[in-house]
Amino acid sequence: RAGTGFGATEAPRGICYHRYSIDDAGLITDAKIVPPTSVNQPTIEADLRELVQTHLDLPDDELRHHCEVAIRNYDPCISCATHFLDLTVERK
């Protein structure tokens, strides 16, 4: 029968939220999955801003490495976390 169900599962990096709607034929008509990365995103961004501000004395490559490590601390499952960051620093 038709209906909507939801739940939350624990993942190593946080909580993964799920919601699914099913029609009378048993087919999924709507699905929403909110992974821990989405839940953690505002905090990751705030921590990166702080990290960069306090380490502007580092060379760009080293600063990029520190940022990538910080992101992996929140979510080691980001598939390309080790080389994903395009960091551009404008120093005055």
N, C-alpha and C positions, 0 to 999 in steps of 0.2 A: 504494500500500500504506500501511497505517497506520504512524504514527511521530510522533516529536516532534523539532522542530528549534528551534534558538535562535541568536541572533546579537546583534551590537551594531553600531550605526551612529553615525557622528559627526555631531552637529548643531552649529550655531554656538554653542549655549549649553552643550554637554556631550555625554555619551554617552547614547544611547537604546537600551535593552535590549529585545529581543523574544524571545518563546517561543511556539510554536504546536504544537498536537497535531492530527493529522489521522486520521480513521477510514479504514476500507477503501474507503469510497465516495468518498474524497477531500474530505470535508467537514471543516471546522475544528470540532473539539469543545471546544477550549480555547485561549484566547489570553491572553497577558499581555504588556503593554507598560509599561515603566517609563521615563517621560520624564525628561529631565535635571532638571526642576523637582522631581520626587520625590527624586531623588538629592541635590540641593542643599538641600532643605528644612531639614534640621537646621542647616546653616551659615547659611542666610538668617536663620532665627529667632535664632540666637546673635548674628549681626551686628546685627540690629535691636534686640535687648536692649541691646547695647553702645552703639549709636548713640543710642537714646533716653536712656539714662542720662547720656551726655555732652553732650546738647543739651536738657536740660529747661528751660533758660532761654529757649528760643525760643517764640514764640507757636504755638498748636496747628496753625494752617494751614501755617506754615513747617516745623514738625516733621513733619507729615504728608507734605509735599512731599519732605523729605529721606529719609523712609522709603520712599516710592514710587520715588525715584531709586535707592536702594540695592537694592531688589528688581529693578528693571529692569536693573541692572548684572549680576545673575545670570541673568535671564531676560527679555529684551526682548520675548518672544513671549506673555507673559501678556496676554490680550486686553484686559483692562480695568485694566492696571497703573497708568494715569494717574489713575484715580478710584475705585479699588476699596477703599481702606483706610478702615475705620471706626475712627478713633483717639479714644480717650477718655483724657484725662490728669487724674488727681486729684492736685492739688498741695496740700501742707500749709502 
